[in-house]
Structures are given as structure tokens and as C-alpha cells.
Amino acid sequence: MRKIISALLCAAMMVSAAACSSGTADTVGSSGQGSEDPSGASPTKITFWYAWTDKIQENNVNLAKQFNETVGKEKGIEVDAQYQGSYDDVHQKLQAAYVSGSTPAVSVMEISSIKRFAQNGVIEPLSPYIQQDGVDMNDFYQGLLQNCKVGDAWYGLPYLRSTPILYMNTTLLEKAGLDPSGPKTWEELADYCKTIKEKTGAYGLSMYSYIWTLEAFFLENGTSVLNKDESATNLNTDQGKYVLKYFRDLIDKGDVRCVAGADSSKVDADYMNQKCAMWFASTANLSKALSVAKQNHFEVNTCYIPKNVQYGVPTGGCNLVMTTKISEKEKKAAWEFIKWMTDTEQSAYASKYTGYVTSRKSATKTSTIQDLYKTTPQFKVALDQLNDCSVGRPMNPGYTEASKELVNVMDAVWVNGADIDSTVAKEETKINQCLK
């Protein structure tokens, strides 16, 4: 705990200026005129921090505006939505704001960080509000709830959530004489990659060192990156080393390309320029991929990430959380906003607008989503995979640092050709130290 508190203080010193001068951040979503409380009193004004730009930013802005014009107007609440950067940026600023006492009322939070912020008292338990209003937690997909609870309490509600899926340039697949529905197993994936390289000259698969991908590979091989109680990594096990060796062999043959995590844009360039036939990406990338494909005259399909022992993927994205250092009046307003943002219609709207999966089962039954699946069936693959084989991400407070070491292993073995056994032996100690 001392290590975590020290991290909070360190983060505060590094980014307190950015966090405490939130007026300089991109501020959007407020009506600009205030919401009128029916009683004539001034509205309760709260701030909502979010991550990412483009379609995700537009979605957050649009929903905040819709809230202000409907529920906010009715109940005297005004939400000011503020862009803060990446998830890491949001987390750092939130830590600093907590120390200085200037937190937003509501924030997005990357799902694996929920436990760390809950244990440090930064975010409020939502269980009393959920029970008070009778929110049906069974309407949320089970795979999305695993990163919302700490102990017996709910600390977040699923918001913009995703899983990784396999994207395929079916134009290249058909040119190579392959089934455009895609590979189902690692063995088929290897065959696809070999055939594509031989018949088209493109890489079968282009990927980069990314912790989410490694988590998926371990799950598909019947294990996970951490042991059951998240006290140690499974990297230095037969199952763990098999993952590293299997994809290392495909890379060494030249059928698969892997670049460092810092060079992830090269994967985008590969698929945009049709230099690879397959790539892994979030469900949230689908709208962009379809647009790129249309501009460059090729077709895109999606499928589950191929299995070895079993199918399995981690979930990802963010939950909505409420902070602790705000007034009771602000907490009530924050809950109204969180409850509305994660309800059926808003879940459907956000899914269609961004490409993230619907967080609620009831949202899938709306005409918004049913029509989307009819016109663009690629979107449904992510939901089916979510239902069939999704697993929450590790929540050990030290996993953020441990995941960086795991990515270092991917870089060393898959990008730089380092020896697997010696690399794993060296990194195992570092990873386990992070988890203590």
C-alpha cells in the first residue's frame, strides 16, 4: 500500500498542473446556458473526464449534450465533458487531482485499473446506488462485469467496452484461394499465413507487441498471463513458453510480421496498403477499417481470434466511475449521469457510433443494433465472441507495470529474436516483483 500511495504522490507532482487547471482542457458537452432546475435553483454542475478523440470523443460529447437536454434539464444537473488524453493520461491526472482535492465527479477508467483506484479510496462504491434504484446487473454481459467489482462492491459500470478480434482482407484471402470466413485454429492460422505469403507476397498476419494480444494468446492456449490469485506470471511455464515459440516460428519463416509496441502504426500501414491479409485489433477499430477498405478497394471481414486449446479473449475498454472527494449533492448528480450513460438506449447509441460492443443485453434487442447487424454483420462477431469466451483482465494493482515487462518480452523474442528461455527467466523475476 505504501508503494501505491507513493505512486499517487509522484503522479501528483508530475501532472498536478495539468489536472488542476482543467479549464485549459478541451471542454465540450455543456449546454453553455445551464440546465434549468424545475424549482428555479441553480443546476448542480459536474465534470466528466473521458479519453480518446475522433468518434469516441464525438460520442462522449453527444451523449453529455443529450443528457443535459433531457434528464439533466429535468433534474437540475449540468455535465461538462472534458477530454484528457489517453487512458494513462486520465489515470495520472485523476491521481494528481485526488491528492489536490480537485477530482471530476465522473471519469472513464480502463478496466484493469479499477481495483487500484478502489483500494486507494479514489473511486466511490456504486453498490448503494445500484441497490437503491434497482439497476438490473444481470442485463450487463457477464464478461464485462468481471472488471467492475472489487470484493463485494461494484465500483464501475461497463461503458465503452471491447474485445480483440481478427480482421481479414478477404480480397487477399480469395486471391490466395482461402475461405474468407477465416481460420478457426492456430494450425489453420499458420496455414493461412503460409499460403498468403506464397501466393500474394503479403504477410499473412501483421501484429505488434501488445499486452492485450498476449493475454488472448495465453487464454487460447489454456492458461493466462498471471496465475489464479494474480501473485505471479505464468510466462515461465510450458504453456507460456509454447505461445512465444509458436508465433516466433511463424515470424522466423517470414509469414508473420511483428513490430515493437512503439511502432504499432506500421501495422495500420500494412493493412491499409494491403501488405498483410490479417491483423488483430479492437472491435472499436471496425468502423475505421471498413472505411479504409472502401477507400482502397478491398473487402474486410472479422472472426474470432483463432484458438489452440480453447477460444478465449480478454475484454477491454473502460468503465464509468464516481470519485470520492465530491459533495453528496454532486455524488447524486454523478450517479444519475452514470446510470443514464450505461442504460439500454445509450449503450446501443454508443455501440453503433463507435464500434464498441453493447454493454447491455437489452441494447442488442433495440432496432439500432438489430439494423446495424443486418447491414454490417462484422459488428456482430465481437458480441458473439464476448458471449462465448470473454474473460476479464487482471486487476492486481501492480499489473500496469507488470504488463510493460510482458511487452518487453514480446519485443525481445518476437521483434529482436532473443532466446526464449533466458529472456523468460530474466523477466519472470521483474514481473513477479511488480505484482507484490
Phi, psi and omega in degrees: 000321178300322180296322182289316179298321177299322179295322178298313181295321178297315180296324180298316180295325184285321190233014184299326180298317180293319185287320186281344177252051185298346177294342179273351179285162175296116184248121183216161174103339178284146181290338179087340181244356181083150177271137181274118174288133180304333181280350182092355179284162177293145181290155172279116183263128178230156180252141179238119178264136178223165181247159172075156183249204177057226185297327181292317177296315179301318179299314180296318179296313182298316182292320178299320179295316179298320178298313181301326184276350183238268182299319180299317179295320181292321187253005177071048180232135176234123182257130176251107182273126185234127177285135183235359180113218179278177174301317179300320179297315179301314182296316180297316181293325179292321176299314181295318181294327178295317180294321182273352179079030183229044183285154170290164178284322183229144178212153166283154177212125177303137197299327183285351182265356184303312184297318181300313182287329177292314181295332180271002177076015182280325184244150188272139172295134181264353184307315180299322180290319179298316180291319181300318183261003177063039178294129182279097181290341177288347178280344174276145178294134185304319181298338181271342184276345185297334179256022180250346188245139173233118188065234179258006186247143173276131179243352179205160173240140182301133180236263179267097188241155188207171167223158172283145175225167177266123176263144183224133170277097186288341175296316177290322179299315180291326176298328179272001179077027183254154178294120183290354177284345171096167180286146181256336184231168176298323179297316177294323178300315179298318179295317178301311183299317180296314182294318180299314181297318182292321189262342181236341183085349179277157172295143175294317183219135173241131181213170176229163181292108186218128186301324181299319178295316180297319177302317180295314181301318180296317178299319181291340178263015174082019180220199176209163184292334176241158176287180190300319181267010175060031180263348182202160179273151174264015183300315184268052175235167179300318180293320180293313181291333177297320178302311181298318182290319184300311182282333174298319179298318179294324178291316180298329179285346180087006180275336180235141176245133175232129178245164181296155179304326180291344182251029185302333180297339179293329176293318176301316180296322180298312183285326178297322182265011178057038175265359172216154181262337182221151177202154177264139176198167178293154172302332181292348179272356190296316180302316179295316181298319179295322179293316178298317180298318180296318180294329185253011171063048169219164183257148180237135172234166178229155175207171175303151169294127185304149182261161165248281176281324184202166169279147177181132176220149173280151170275168180209195179090208187226156170253165171262135181230159176248139180272164186269327188271053176227165183288164178298324178296319178291325178296318178297319179293319179299318179296318179302320180290314179299315181300317181290317183297331184257010180280174190307304186294322180289326176297318179293316180300311183296322180296313180294321186287324188252331186100351174295156179288156173292137180273341181248142177297321181296331179294327181295336183271355180288157178297329179304311183279322179299318178293322179298316181293331178288317183278328182225079184297344178301331180293327185290335180305317182297319180293318178298317179295321177302315180294321189279321194207024182276149181224144177292161179276159176303144183241007174306129182305337179270004186290333178303314178286322179298322181294329177295321178292324177295322176294324176300324177295316178300315178300313184296312187278314187269333182261316186257358174073026181291157177296132185293308185300312182290324179295314181296317180299320181289316185283334182305315181297317180297316182296313181295328177295322178297330186275352182285000000 
